[in-house]
Amino acid sequence: MVLNRIQDLLQAGRYEEAEAEARAAAARRGRTSLMWLWLTKSMALAAGIAHGRGVELEAELDALIAELDQAEGADRSLLLVVRTIRAVLLVDQGQYAQAEAEARHILRGATRLAHLTEVWDVELSALDSLADALCGQGRYEEAEAIARGNMSRAEGHRAAGFQCALVRSLNGQGRFEEALAETRLITQDWPRASSGIQDMVTATTLHGLGRRTEAEATARHALSACEQFLHPKHPRIGEARTVLAHVTAEDPLL
């Protein structure tokens, strides 16, 4: 089945192929089925944004959300899925207040749909973005509470995402020993879209502990992974460079 093939490509991190196949599928079917068109469009956008082309795809994402707003009942679950993509994009772009608002909107929508369809994955995705958005605003205690409260509900890379959010929140509070202990619990093989995240938060932890040589090596590894696996325009490449500059600075501001 075409949709299964595209989903397999997404899970394998073959984002360019996934986007191309999704767009071709949408073009072949035309508008004979709105749900088919919405599904294939959403998969194409998920692939492109995961790769790091969020800036050029943002207008298309907003247009799809506007289209999906006409869906009713359980079909609105796709609207929430697409909005989780926008929440991730906003976090990547450093628009943390907007990302927080988006995540909270998704959570309210998930509550309204819970009696109609399964929404737990959408909810966890929104909570993960919410924790990151709160960290970005310096609200570390709130982010810590969300990460700790939801890790046990999550699995795989989703659980690892909460773990990294927890490390980031502990770093923000200067609790570097605790943060280091948490980094050792992250054993997930990350999807390509998450390249560099774990190493960046770990480098910050090591730097906070005064282990600058290890911090620099870890930060360089993060930057290398981002440059290798993400689109050249992905915001995380710039973020990784900032982390590296921070840990190699002679007199860094913590």
PyMOL commands that set and color helices and strands:
alter all, ss='L'
color gray80, all
select helices_A, chain A and resi 2-11+15-29+34-51+54-68+73-92+96-113+120-136+140-153+156-172+176-183+192-194+197-208+212-229+235-248
alter helices_A, ss='H'
color red, helices_A
deselect
rebuild
show_as cartoon
